Amino acid sequence: MKDLSREEFYSDLLIIGGGIAGATAALEAAGQGLSINLVIKSAGLEGSNTYWAQGGIVSFGDDDDPELLKEDILKAGDRINNPEAVEVLVSEGKQAVDRILIEELKIPFARSSPDKLDYALEGGHSRRRILHVADATGQKIARAFYDKLKQFPNIHIYLDHTAVDLLTVPHHSTSPISYYREPRCLGAYVLDNRTRKVKKFLAPYTILATGGCGAVYQFTSNPRTTIGSGYAMALRAGARIVNMEYIQFHPTALYHRDADGFLISESVRGEGARLKTRFGRTFMEKYSPQKELAPRDEVTRAIYQEMINTNSSYVLLDLASYARVDIRKRFPHIYRTCLQYGIDITREPIPVVPAAHFCCGGVLVDTWGRTSLQGLYAVGEVACTGVHGANRLASTSLLEGLVWGLRAARHIADHFEPAFPYNPRLIHPWYYPENEEEIDPALIHQDWATIRSTMWNYAGIIRTGKRLERARADLEYLKHRIDKFYKEAPMDPEIVDLRHGLQVALMITHAALANNRSRGCHYRQD
């Protein structure tokens, strides 16, 4: 083996991921005087789920009450939520939104009048309480954070860098004596996507903010880079992972051969849109008294069942016939995007299909974002705070990322010890194989096609024991080939993602097999 990596980057805090959770943690920690290395996989802002969030972020409406929001969260989560985490979200959420998003970042949330914020309604909510910037809330938040973070001299942002592995002791130590120590995370090995060289990012504290894993499914509302790398790295490092069977599917993604999982926000149904079969018949009244505003898992299964009943590849979402708002003004981004595909949503219904959207499980953390591994925190979708239980209530994900990003940064700053907790000279450099196998893109594309179709067909919206057993067998067979390929191929972000994605697919499948009780977005039909 030959050592080609001598680059080492030190900071007080390493944050992996630049969505709302990672960006909030960076902003808060920088304000506390810590030095931060912020690693972002994509070359721009488009790689995070935050950027693509349309609906908005939960706050409190005019006639709202904390107990009402708490009850809505618990009801959506089938009451297996962590009560302590729900209490934190409800009690600290509005203050975080007001201080960070409204006062500091000056996000231009929609207003019903010059001195009054406008609140949208979404499925599962008993009140109008969703703050939004038309239908492009996430883009405004992501850009505002990025512009703010660039102003801090103690924040160094590394775009186009892919985290490969969490760096842990004793696993990555050259000293056998280290095995007597308690395991601890000390940073990460990170691939520079442009040079294809792996760097050591060393820090006494690391925050995982890598987002979710929707892209291990054939149909997803997530960017294709959202393959669950944080889950895979945390698992290999020895952190506890829970509730991975609870994968939420968004009921309505645009169905078009050229549209790659474009989301049609739940707010569209909140403003009156009705679901219909492709023959024009409404159907949600058969499945829920809340009709189109039922929780996401119920709407998703209803659509899936109607697609089977009518032998259809999609259903229709009719906003044009029922809208209570000016469609072009309220949903400009959705209107323009659909128009690009020849669909005028002011005149005709939108063809939609369910898509993998959010992972309610993840790396288990406490109310401060601490994982079971010393030195490692997790925030945002990669973490499982327990807020969501078996199913996430709409528009709580941005709020969870904001609240736990703040709490993790505060906890680290309050307990920070300046001395590095381990001798960095005893940490393994990254090694590359002497003879690197050529990367064949066709093999990578086929492996991804196999993973995504397997997950969609066997571990998707409706699951059975037989389907999940088939998924496990097929994925474990593929794992042997991909592990061998990973060890022999040159370092490449596509190879890293493939390895991570397969591990995450197996994590979901194993968790779904182990849980034979239907709850929330884990639905067993056997």
N, C-alpha and C positions, 0 to 999 in steps of 0.2 A: 504494500500500500504506500502511496505517496501523499505527503502533506502539502496541500496547496493553499491553506488558509491560515494566515497569521493576523488577520485584521480583527481587532477587538475594540468594542465600543462600550464605554462605561457610562452609567447614569444612576441617579438615585432610584428612578422608577422606569421600567420598560412597560409600555402599553402596546398591545398587539390588536389593532383594529381601530378604525377611525369613524365609526358611526356615532350616534348620539351618546351612547354609553362611554365609549373610549374618549371621545372629544370632551365630554363633561368632566371625566376624571382628569384629563390633561389640563383643562382650564382651572379646575379647583386646585390640583396639586401644584401647578405653576404659581398660582397666587399664594401658595403656602411656602414658596421659595425652593421647591425641589427641582432638580434637573431631570428632564424627561426625554427619552427617546420614544418616538411614536412611529410604529411600523405599520404601513398600510399596503395591502396586497396589490391593489389596483394602481394604475398610473394616474387616475383622477378620482373624483368623488363618487363616480357612478357605481362603484363596486359594493357599496353598502346597502342594506335594506332600508336604512334611514332615508337615503336619497330618494327612494322610490315610494315612500309612504305617502299615500294620497289623502286618506280620510282626515287625520289630524291627531290631536293629543288630548287626553281626558283632563278636564279641570272641573270647576263647579259652575253650574248654571244658576240663573236667578232664583229658581224655586227648588234648588237642590239641597241635599243634606248628606253629610258623610255616611250616615247609616244606610241611606238608600244606595249609594255607590258601593259600599261594602257588601250589601245584600246582592246587588247585581253581579259583582265579581264572584261571590261564593256560589250563586245560582248557576252561572255560566260554567264554573269549574267543577260542577257536580259535588261541591262541598268537600272535596279532598284537598282544598287549598291550605297553605300554612297560615293559620289565623294571625300569627305575629307579623308575618310579612305583609299580609293584606292591611293590617293596622298601620304599618309603616308607610305603605304606599298612599293610603287614604289621608293620613294625618300630615304627611310631609309633601305630598304631590303638588298641591296648589301653590304653596310657598315657593317650591323649586321652579315651577313654571313662571311665576310672577318675577322672581329674582333673576333667574338666568335667561329665560327666553324673552320675556317682555322688557325688563329693565336693562339688562346688560347687553343682550344681542339685538334687541329692538326688532324682533320678528313681527312683521306687519299682519297680524291676525285680522281676519275679516271682522267688520263691524256692522251692526244693524243701524247704528247712528254714530255720529262723531264721538260721542262719549260712552258708547255701549258696545261691548264685544258681541259677536254673533256666535251662537252655539248650535252645532249640528246634532242630529239624532242618528244613532246607529243601532243595529240589531242587538238585543239583549239589554239595552239601557232603558231605564224607566224615566229618564229625563233627558232633555237636550243639554249636553255638557261637553261637546267636542269642539275645541278651538281648532281653527283651520285657516289656511291661506288658500282660498278657493279649493282646488283639488290637487295642489302641488306643495303641500305643507312640508314634506320631507326635504325637497330641494332647497327651499328657503332656509330651513334649519341647518342643513349640511353646509351650505355655502357660508352662512353667517358664522358658524363655528370655525370653519377653515380660515376665513379671513381674520377672525379674532386670534386664533392660535398662532398664526404667522407673526403676530406682533410681539410675542414673548421670546426674548433671547435665550431663555432656559428651556425652550421646547425645540427639539430637532426632529423634523418630520422626514421620514424615509418612505417615499412613494415607490411603487413597483418593487416591493420587497415581500417575499413569501416566507412566513414562519414555517420551519421544517420540523423542529422538535423543541420541546421545553428542555432547558438545560438543568439537570438535577444532580444533586449529591445524595447518595453515593454513586448513582449509576454512571455519571460522566466523570468521575474522579479517577486519577491515575494511582491514588494511594489506597491500598487495602485497608488501612486504618479507618478510612472514611465510613466503612460499613458499620462501625459502632455508633455513628451519629444518627440523629433523627433525620429522615429524608427532608430535603428542602429544595425549592426552586430558586435558581440563581440567574434566570434570564432565558435566552433561547438561541438556538442556531437559526440563522435567517439567511435565505437565499436572495441575492441580488438578481432580480429577473433579467437584467440587461447583461451583466458580466458572467452570469451562471456560476458565481463563486459564493460560497457560504461564509458568513461572518458570525462571530461570537458577539452577541449583545448581552453584556453582563450587568446585572442590577440586583440589589438586595431584595427588591420587591418587583413583582411582575403582575400586570393586570391583563387577563384574557378578555378581549372585547370583539371576538371574531365573528359574531353573528350566528345565524342558523344554518340549516342544512337542506333547504327546500330543493336544491338542484340535484340531489340524489334521486329525484323523481322525474318521470318523463314530462309531466306538466307541472309547472311551478310559476308562482308570481315573483320569485326571487331572481336576482342576477345569476347567470350560469356559474359564477365563481363561488357562490354560496354553498359550499359542499361540506360544511361542518368540521373544518380543520381544527378548531379549538377543542371540540369533543374528542377527536382522535388523539391529539397531543396530550390532553389531560388524562385520558385513559392510560396511555403508555407511561405517563409520569407517575401514575398510581393514585390520582385524585378520584374521589367518589363521583359516580355518574348515576343519576336517577331519572325515572319517568320518561325514558326515551320512546316509549310506545305512543305517547300522546302527541301525535303530529296533526296539527290543525290544517285542514284544507279550506282555502277561501272558496266560497261558492261561485264567484263570478270573475273569471279571467276571459279576456276577449278570445273568441274562437275564430282564428283565421290562419291560413297556412303560413303567412309571412309575419305574423305577430307572435313574438316569442314571450308568451306569458304576460302580456300587458294586463294589469289589474284594472277592473272596473270597481271602483270604491264602493264599500258598503253604504256610504252616504247617498249613493244614487237611490238605493231602496229606502233610505231614511227620508228622502225627498219625494217619495211616492211611487217609484217604479215598481212594476209587477212582473213576476216571473210567469212565463207561458211556455207551453210545449211548442214545437216548431209548427204545429197546426193551429196555434193561436188560442189555446185553452189555458186559463189560469189553473194552478194546481196546489199552491201552498196551503189553501184552506183545508185540504185533505190531511195535512201533516201536522199542523200546529195552529192553535188559536191565535198566535201572534203573527201568523202568515209570514210575509216577507221579512218581518223584523224578529223572527225567531233566532236563537243563537246559531252561530255559524255551522256547528256540526249537524244540527237538525236540517238547516237549509241545504247543506252540501249533500246529505244523504237523500233528501227529497229530490234534488236535481238528478243525482245519480240513478235513483229508482225510476224517475220519469224518462230518462234517456234509455234505460233498459226496456221500459214498458212500450215506448214508441219506436224502438229500434233506431235511435237518433244519436248522432255524435255531439249534439249540443242542445241547449234550450234557448229561449229568447228572454231578454230583459227589456221590457217596454217602459221606457221613461217618457217618450214622446206623448203618449196618450194620457198620462197621469201626473205629469210634473207639476209641483206646486211652486216652482221657482223658475227664473229665467235660466234656461239650460246653458246657454253660451256663457253667461256671466258666472254661474255657480260652478260649472264643470268645464272650464275652458281647455284644460289639458286633455281631458278625456274626449271632448268634442273634436279638438284638432287632430288627435291621434287616430280616432275612429274614421275621421274624414279622409285621412291618408290612405285608409284601406277601403274607401268607397262606401262608408256607412255614415249617413247623416242622422245622428241620434235625436235631432229635433223633429225628424219626420218618420223614422222607422226604428224598430226594436234592434237591440244589439245581440248577436249570437254569442253565448257565453258557455263556459265549461268550468268545473271545479279545478283547482290547482293547489299543490302543496304550498303552504304559506308560512307556518310558524311551528317551531318546536317548543312545546310547553315544558319539556324536561331539560336536562343538561347537567353541567357541573354543579354539584350541590354546594350551596353557599349559605352562610348565616346572614343576619340582617345587616352586616357590615361588608358583605361581599367576600368574606374569607372562605376559601376552600379547605378541604381536609389536608392539603399539602402546605407545609410552612412556606411562607414567602409568596404564595400564589393566591391571587384574587381573581374573581370572574364577575363580569357585569354585562347586562343586556341579554340578548337571546341565548348566548352560549351558556349562561348561568341558569340554574334552577333555584330561584328564591322560594318557590312554593306559592307565589302570588296567583298563578294561573290554574293550579290544580290540574284537572283533566281537560280543560278547554279554556282558551283565552277569551276574555271579554274584549270586544272591539276597541281599538285605539288606546289600550293600556300598555302596549309594548314600548312606545316612545317614552311614556311617563316612567315606567319601570327602569329603563336605561338611564334616564335623567336622574332619578332618585338614588339608584345604587351607584351610579358613577360618582355622584357627590359624596355618598357615604363611604365608599371604598377609599377615595382620595383623602378624605378627612381622617379616616382611621389610620392610614399609612403615615400621614403627616404627624398625627398625634403620637405615634409609637415609633417614629423613625430613629434608627441608630446609624450614625454616619459611618462607622467602621464596616467594611465589607465582611460578611460573615464567613468567608472561606478564602483560602489562598488560591487566587485565580491561576497561578502557575501549575496547580495540580488538576486543572480541568482539561479534559481531552480536546485537542484541536479536531477540526473536521477532517475526515479522510475520504479520499476518492479512490475508486477501483483503478488498478493499473490498466486494465483493458476494458474500455467503456464500449458497451454495445450500442449500435446505432439505434436511434429512436425512429420507429415507423409510425407516422401519424395515423395510418389506417388501423393499426392495432389499438391505439389509444381510443380512437373514435368508436371502434367496435366494442371495446370493454365498457365504455361509458354507456353505449346503447343497451348493452346487456344489463348493467346495473340499474339503469333508469326504468327500463321496461319491466324488469323483475320486481322492483319496488312498487311500481304503479299497479301491476296486475296482481301481485301476491301479498303485498304489505301496505296496501293503499287505503281507500276510503272504507271498504267493507272487507273484513279479514276472516279467514277460517283457519283451523289448525292445519289442514292439508295444504292450503296455499302457503302458509308461513313455513311449513316444513320444506316445501319445494324451494322457496326463496332461500332458506338457510343452506340447503344442499348446493344449489347453484352458485351462491355467493362464496361459500367456503371452497368450492372447487376453483373458482376464479381467483381467490385470494392467494393460493399457492403460486400461480403464474405471475400475478402482479408483484408479490413479494420478491420473487426471483428477479423479475424485470427491474424492480427498484434498486436492488443491490448491484446490478450489473450495468445499468444505464448511466449516462452522464446526468448531472444534476440539471433539472429542468422543472419549471413551475407546473407544467402539465403532468409530469410524473408524480410530483409531490401531491398534487390535488387528487390524482387518481387513487393513490394509496390511501389518502385520508378519506376520500369519498366511499371507498369500499369498506373501510373499517366502520364508518358511521352507518352505512347500510346494514351491516351485520349487527351493530349495536341496537338499531331500531327493531330488526327482525327478532333477535334474541329476547328483547324486552317484551315484544308483542306476543311471542310464543309463551313466555312465562306467566303472562297475565291473561287468564281466560274469562275475565269478567269485563263486560262492556261498560265503559264509562266515558262520557264526553266524546272526545275525538278518537278514542280507541274503541272501535266497534267490531265485536266478534259475532259472526253469524253461524254459530255452531254450538 
